[in-house]
Amino acid sequence: MKIIMIRHGDPDYANDTLTRKGRYEALALARYLKNKHVSEFYCSPMGRARDTAAPTLSATGRKAQILDWLQEFPGYIVDPITLKKRIPWDLIPAQWTQISELYDKDKWLDADIMKTGDVKEVYEYVCRELDEFLAAHGYIREGACYKAVRSNHDTIVFFCHFGIQCVLLSHLLGISPVVLWQGTVCSPTGITALATEEREEGTAYFRCNRFGELTHLYVDGQAPSFAARFRETANDDEGI
């Protein structure tokens, strides 16, 4: 089984849709995917993900099932300075790197900063939903692996978001999502792919073979959007 996760195109967050650049990215993605063999398409309920999926669905004559748990990760923490709710994956390196629990796949949820909000409840909910989804497709979670009760070569596509993608990867690969949130970049319309590895009959593990791939943009002559990246040096302008 293969799982392909696609981040939405360059976002217009204020209106939950895509910028003009994002729409061009979505069209390039559609041209890349239209001849790929995809068993099923699934999509986040959020506008920017649906707008990214639309050209591909139109080009292939397919529909996507909306899965609420593919929405951008809605868990929150409380900022220790402003005391306001905020997303848990945009942390200053000098702060989060000092918290050893955040590196640990088994302890990150117990870090004080994560316990200020509902991250634990939402993370566990998403993981349960993912496992129920995989069970319906023939793979039942057993420990850190999956029992392959119906091994298959299906290709599943998720149109979703960077934050939730890292959560799904953390559960499948056994990695703290904080390390993925803070240490990786998946640019708009980046393609991340995993495939089951069944070295022993009946026991499967998901191996990531692509992360944030942008071949479709380069083939189309487009430069990646800057969204999800930060300046390389303190003196740089954003977007360099």
N, C-alpha and C positions, 0 to 999 in steps of 0.2 A: 504494500500500500504506500502511496505517496501523498504527502500533504504539502501543498504550495500556499504560502502566506504572502499576500500582496498588500503592501502599505498603500493607503490612498495617495492620490496625486497632490501636488503643491496646494496647500490648504488656504482657504479663506475662512479662518476660524470664526470670525464674527458672524458670518452667515451660514456656517456649517455647509460649505460647498467648496468648489475648487476655483482657484484663480485661472486666468487665461492660460498661464503656463501649465497649470495642472490639467487643464482640458486637453492641451496638446500632448502631455505625457500619457493621459488615459487613452488617447487615440493611438499613440505609438504602441502602447501595451496591447491594445486590441489587435493591431496588425501582427504583433508577435505571437499572441495566443490563439488566433482564430483557427489555425491548422493543428493545434495541439490536441491530443486526445484527452479530454477531461470528462471524468465520470459524472461529477456533480459540482455545482457552484453554490457557495454559501456567502452571505454578506452581513456585515454589521448593519444595524438599523440606522446608523448616522448618515446624514446627507453626503458628506465628503466621500465616504466609502461607497455609497450607492451611486454617486455620480462617477466615480472611478470605474465601477463595474459596468455601467450602462453601455459604453461603446463595445466592450467585449461581448456582452450578452446580445447586443444588436447584431454584431458581426457573425455570431455563431448561431443565432436564432434560439438561444437558450434562456432559461430563467434561473434566478438565484433564490434559494430559500433564505429568509432573514432569520438570523440567530441572535437573540438579545445579548447573549454572553460574549459576542464578538465586538460589542461596542467598546470604545476606548475605555481602558481600565478606570472604573469610577471610584475606586477606593481613595481615601484621603488621609492625610495627617494634619496635625495642627502645628503651624509654624511657631517655634519657640519664642520668636521675637515679636511678630505681629499678632500672635494668638488667633490667626485666621486659618480657615481650612485651605489646604493646597494639595496639589498632586504629589505623590510620593516619589516620583522618579526624576525630578529636576532638583538635585541637591548640589551644593557647592563641594567640589572635591576635597578641599581642606577640612571640611566638616565630616562628610560621610566616611572618608577613608580612615578616620580615627576611631570608628566604631567597628570593632572586629567582628561582632555578630552579623553585620550586614554582608560579609563575605561568605557566610556559612549557610548552606542550603537548609539546614535543620534549625538554625537559631535566628535567622534574620527577622522572623516575625516577632521574636521576643525582645528585640532591641527597643529601648524606651521610646525612640522617635516613632516607630511603627505602631506602638500601642496607644498613641494619642488619638488615633482615629479608628476607622473600620477596615483597615487594610486586610487584617487576618480573615475576617468574615467574607469579604468580597473575593479574596484570593482563593480561599477554600471552596467557595461557591463556583468560581470559574473552573477550578480543577475538577470538581465533581461533574460539571456539565461536559467538559472535554472527555472525561472518562466514560460517561454515559454515551456520548456521541461515538467514541471509538468502539465501545462494546456493540453498538448497533451496526457497526461496519466490520465486525468480526474479531476485534481485539479487546480482551478483558484484562484490566490492570491486575497484576500480581506482584506486589512489592514495587520494585523500580522498573520492572519489565512488563510485558503484556503477553497473555496467553493467546496464541493465535488459534482461535476456534474455527475461523473461516479465512484462511490465508488468501490474499488476493492481490491483484495488480492495479486496483482502482487508483485513480488520481483525483484528489479532492482539492478544490481551490477555495481559500478563504480571502475575501476582500475585507481588510480590517485596518488596524492601526499599530503604531510602533509599540506603545505601552502594553497593549494586550498581547501583542505578538511575543514580547519578552516574557510575559507571564506563562503563555503556552509553552514556549521553549524551556522555561525553567522547570516546569512540571515534567515534560517529556525527557529532558536531558539530565535532570538532577543538579541544577545550578541555581544559586540565589538570583532572583530576578534583578536585584539591585546591581549586581555586577554587569548584567546585560543592559539594564536601563542606562547605567552610567558609563559603561565602557565600550559600547558599540553604537553604530549609526546605521540605520536603514533609511536611505533617502526616499523621497516620494516616489511611488510606484516600484520601489525595490522589491525584488522577488527572493523569498527565502523558501528553501525546499528541504524536506526531510523524506526519508524512505525507511521502511521497516527493514531490519536486518535479522534474518532468521537463521542463525548459524546452527542452532539446534532445533530440530523440528518441534514446532508447537510453542517456542519461546521467541518473542520478537522484542527488539529494541529499536527506537527511532534514531537514525543517524542523520545529522544535518550535513547536506552536501553543497548547499549554496546559502549565502546570507547576503541579503540586500543587493542582489545582482541587478545591474542596469543595462544589460546588453541591448534591450529594446530601444533605449534612449540613444546609445552610441550609434547603433545601426541607423537610427532615424536622424542622426546629426544633431542631437540635442545635448546640451550640458545638464547635469543634474541640478535640481533645485538646492538651495542652501538650507532649507528647512530641516531641523533636527541636528544641525551642526552649530558650533560656536567658533568664535575667532581663534586663530592659531596663536597669536601673540596679543598681549594686552593693548598694544597700540593699533591693532588692526581694526578696520571698520567691519561690522557684521556683513557677511555676504562675500567676503574676499575668498 
